[in-house]
Amino acid sequence: MTRVADLAALTEDLERHLGDPHDPNSPASFATILDLDEREQYPHVLLDHLRAWRCHEFGVPVSAGGRGVATQDSIAFGTAIARRDATAATALSITMLAYLPIWVGGTDEQKKRYGRAVCNGAKVSWGLSEREHGSDLLGNQMTARRAEGGYVVDGEKWLIGNATLADYIVLFVRTEDRGGPAGFTILVLDKRSTPAHHITALPDEQLHGLRGIDMSGVRLTRCFIPESARIGAEGQGLEIALKSSHPVRVMITGIALGCADTALRLTLDFTTHRRIFGREVVDVPYSRRKLVECFADQLLCDVLANCAARGLQASPDQSSVWSSVAKFLIPTVLDRTVSALAVVLGARHYLRAHPRYGAFQKAKRDLLVANFADGNTVVNLKNVALQLHNLLKPAEADIARASVVFDWDAELPPIRPWAAQTVSRTGDDALLTLPHALDLLRHRGWDKCVRLGELFAGEIEKMREECASLRETRGRRYGDSAELFVLAERYCVVHAAACCLAHRAMSTWIGEPLVGPEPLLLCLQRLWHLLHPLDTVIDESDVDAGAAVMLRLYRENRSFGYRQFALAKSSEPGGEPR
Ligand SMILES: Cc1cc2nc3c(=O)[nH]c(=O)nc-3n(C[C@H](O)[C@H](O)[C@H](O)COP(=O)(O)OP(=O)(O)OC[C@H]3O[C@@H](n4cnc5c(N)ncnc54)[C@H](O)[C@@H]3O)c2cc1C
């Protein structure tokens, strides 16, 4: 879906399909989900229910028999599912992310063959990581040797989602003894047509969160994989893996968004009912401010995720920037958000058996997966750091291209994940569009937002100078210096602020209660505080305006985002705190 109304209709239909989260008899109730989590059980029934809605088909392109047309759709659905159960959202998205190397590098026939299997309900897992090598992909040791008609594969993949349950495993294997960037290849193992004695499942790992997920690994011993299951050319594995990682990283942010939305909603259930010192907690000024800050975090992360998703399609040349910034910043911010909500919720957030507080804890634990799954936080930061010097260079903005990213109702070009580039050659449309966005907002009279926007523009100048000086003083140690990574952190914050400003300047379809400048101002304030924690940039009236927006979305049971999807009806709105 490209248009806001189409995506809203579909997401709201999915919500209805999931049913009332507080009715224990509904298909995706918190009670059932918590019970499964407590017993570390895989959510088979919920996943079947999602497949009945044909959710999994969005991971396969239309040309290969699926329904996938835009990464932003996957974020919307991933968020909706993770709002109930991040375990189910992750289990489902593992198949989608495992199909991506096929989407990037496969022939049309392969895309259709494996696409049909996915649409028929097959589980696929992405066998990239190895125990000894972690983020160092070029160190990977699973080896494929040429044999008649294909390859013989030996080695282990570990910490692989769905590895034991999967029907297919997409493998990143070494095909050149000396390794190197051209020494790896992608092969698809069809477990159901391979003699079982060649495949050993590794033990299921007990996890901190996502307790019901299948998180294990696989050992292959003299396992034959036919040539027809090779994706791309021999030696193209690293390129395909890196290009696949861009949409995957953006999609994963939906899981963090869903968890944080639930945490905020459950905290509001409590704070709008619980009275202390003669008033509801939500009316205690400090608690109110904290809630509004958390709401702003959710809003800005939703903007960043969706701009990144649209950026992948509108400017695939910059996909390394869109995906890395989103994957670094969103889980980092929302982890902090949910911790802040736990303080507002107080002692009750520690009660495990309560359907609301238990669900809060689960969301808090599960959210963390977005930090490390498919490229950990530091790896993403490094992707930004290593191209920082070029990203900070002044350049001409392409406003037509940028408006496709920032006006969420604009028609998107088709997904072409193979067009992704590992390094941007055209800069960063978010930063380049900032002056234009500020002009539009100035014209609209949103002075406070413009003033803050100008401060962010000033940060770009400062970072440019600091980056140049770091290159000069550090010489060959520049790329590895901690200072460069800190600079990259600041860059990610400024990129997010630029997205918030440009999105709000160029998206004209936004409706009440988000139509005014206050939500944008609050987002910018949250981002500014990441750079300058002690600056005062908003006043009490801004907080009150933000609280009014947040409470209206909450009371009308709509999602905490500019598209404000209607959520499933709740038989027990608010609910009484115990
Ligand atoms: C729940 C879960 C699901 C997963 N699902 C899958 C899956 O389906 N398929 C799959 O293949 N893998 C999967 N993994 C593995 C995951 O993708 C990890 O990225 C991988 O194991 C490497 O972990 P790591 O980066 O923490 O470890 P390491 O590479 O050992 O890194 C350790 C630490 O070193 C630092 N570091 C790492 N790289 C750099 C760098 N380039 N520059 C600077 N510092 C660095 C970071 O601080 C990092 O935390 C999953 C893991 C978990 C926990």
The ligand as an SDF file (V2000), in Angstrom:
LIG
                    3D

 53 58  0  0  0  0  0  0  0  0999 V2000
   17.0570  -13.1730   19.6310 C   0  0  0  0  0  0  0  0  0  0  0  0
   18.1140  -13.3110   18.5950 C   0  0  0  0  0  0  0  0  0  0  0  0
   17.7640  -13.6220   17.2890 C   0  0  0  0  0  0  0  0  0  0  0  0
   18.7440  -13.8020   16.3220 C   0  0  0  0  0  0  0  0  0  0  0  0
   18.3680  -14.2290   15.0820 N   0  0  0  0  0  0  0  0  0  0  0  0
   19.3170  -14.4880   14.1620 C   0  0  0  0  0  0  0  0  0  0  0  0
   18.9640  -15.0470   12.9020 C   0  0  0  0  0  0  0  0  0  0  0  0
   17.7920  -15.3370   12.6310 O   0  0  0  0  0  0  0  0  0  0  0  0
   19.9490  -15.2810   12.0110 N   0  0  0  0  0  0  0  0  0  0  0  0
   21.2470  -14.9960   12.2740 C   0  0  0  0  0  0  0  0  0  0  0  0
   22.0780  -15.2360   11.4220 O   0  0  0  0  0  0  0  0  0  0  0  0
   21.6210  -14.4700   13.4720 N   0  0  0  0  0  0  0  0  0  0  0  0
   20.6940  -14.2220   14.4230 C   0  0  0  0  0  0  0  0  0  0  0  0
   21.0650  -13.7400   15.6580 N   0  0  0  0  0  0  0  0  0  0  0  0
   22.4640  -13.3920   15.9120 C   0  0  0  0  0  0  0  0  0  0  0  0
   22.6260  -11.8600   15.9130 C   0  0  0  0  0  0  0  0  0  0  0  0
   22.2640  -11.3960   14.6540 O   0  0  0  0  0  0  0  0  0  0  0  0
   23.9850  -11.2660   16.2930 C   0  0  0  0  0  0  0  0  0  0  0  0
   24.1920  -10.1390   15.5310 O   0  0  0  0  0  0  0  0  0  0  0  0
   25.2060  -12.0350   16.0520 C   0  0  0  0  0  0  0  0  0  0  0  0
   25.2130  -13.1650   16.8420 O   0  0  0  0  0  0  0  0  0  0  0  0
   26.4150  -11.1940   16.4810 C   0  0  0  0  0  0  0  0  0  0  0  0
   26.2300  -10.7540   17.8040 O   0  0  0  0  0  0  0  0  0  0  0  0
   27.0680   -9.6050   18.4320 P   0  0  0  0  0  0  0  0  0  0  0  0
   27.3000   -8.5240   17.4430 O   0  0  0  0  0  0  0  0  0  0  0  0
   26.4500   -9.2070   19.7090 O   0  0  0  0  0  0  0  0  0  0  0  0
   28.4190  -10.3810   18.7950 O   0  0  0  0  0  0  0  0  0  0  0  0
   29.8950  -10.0560   18.4910 P   0  0  0  0  0  0  0  0  0  0  0  0
   30.1560   -9.9610   17.0420 O   0  0  0  0  0  0  0  0  0  0  0  0
   30.6620  -11.0580   19.2620 O   0  0  0  0  0  0  0  0  0  0  0  0
   30.1100   -8.6090   19.0930 O   0  0  0  0  0  0  0  0  0  0  0  0
   30.2700   -8.3790   20.5000 C   0  0  0  0  0  0  0  0  0  0  0  0
   30.3360   -6.9050   20.7340 C   0  0  0  0  0  0  0  0  0  0  0  0
   31.4420   -6.3340   20.0260 O   0  0  0  0  0  0  0  0  0  0  0  0
   31.1270   -5.0370   19.5550 C   0  0  0  0  0  0  0  0  0  0  0  0
   31.2070   -5.0210   18.0820 N   0  0  0  0  0  0  0  0  0  0  0  0
   30.7700   -5.9640   17.2250 C   0  0  0  0  0  0  0  0  0  0  0  0
   31.0100   -5.6130   15.9580 N   0  0  0  0  0  0  0  0  0  0  0  0
   31.6180   -4.4190   15.9950 C   0  0  0  0  0  0  0  0  0  0  0  0
   32.1230   -3.5420   15.0000 C   0  0  0  0  0  0  0  0  0  0  0  0
   32.0330   -3.8430   13.6930 N   0  0  0  0  0  0  0  0  0  0  0  0
   32.6900   -2.3920   15.4070 N   0  0  0  0  0  0  0  0  0  0  0  0
   32.7770   -2.0880   16.7090 C   0  0  0  0  0  0  0  0  0  0  0  0
   32.3160   -2.8870   17.6910 N   0  0  0  0  0  0  0  0  0  0  0  0
   31.7480   -4.0340   17.3480 C   0  0  0  0  0  0  0  0  0  0  0  0
   29.7130   -4.7510   20.0200 C   0  0  0  0  0  0  0  0  0  0  0  0
   29.7360   -4.0930   21.2490 O   0  0  0  0  0  0  0  0  0  0  0  0
   29.1320   -6.1260   20.1960 C   0  0  0  0  0  0  0  0  0  0  0  0
   28.0360   -6.1350   21.0610 O   0  0  0  0  0  0  0  0  0  0  0  0
   20.1030  -13.5830   16.6460 C   0  0  0  0  0  0  0  0  0  0  0  0
   20.4540  -13.2380   17.9520 C   0  0  0  0  0  0  0  0  0  0  0  0
   19.4910  -13.1290   18.9160 C   0  0  0  0  0  0  0  0  0  0  0  0
   19.9140  -12.8400   20.3260 C   0  0  0  0  0  0  0  0  0  0  0  0
  1  2  1  0
  2  3  1  0
  2 52  2  0
  3  4  2  0
  4  5  1  0
  4 50  1  0
  5  6  2  0
  6  7  1  0
  6 13  1  0
  7  8  2  0
  7  9  1  0
  9 10  1  0
 10 11  2  0
 10 12  1  0
 12 13  2  0
 13 14  1  0
 14 15  1  0
 14 50  1  0
 15 16  1  0
 16 17  1  0
 16 18  1  0
 18 19  1  0
 18 20  1  0
 20 21  1  0
 20 22  1  0
 22 23  1  0
 23 24  1  0
 24 25  2  0
 24 26  1  0
 24 27  1  0
 27 28  1  0
 28 29  2  0
 28 30  1  0
 28 31  1  0
 31 32  1  0
 32 33  1  0
 33 34  1  0
 33 48  1  0
 34 35  1  0
 35 36  1  0
 35 46  1  0
 36 37  1  0
 36 45  1  0
 37 38  2  0
 38 39  1  0
 39 40  1  0
 39 45  2  0
 40 41  1  0
 40 42  2  0
 42 43  1  0
 43 44  2  0
 44 45  1  0
 46 47  1  0
 46 48  1  0
 48 49  1  0
 50 51  2  0
 51 52  1  0
 52 53  1  0
M  END
$$$$
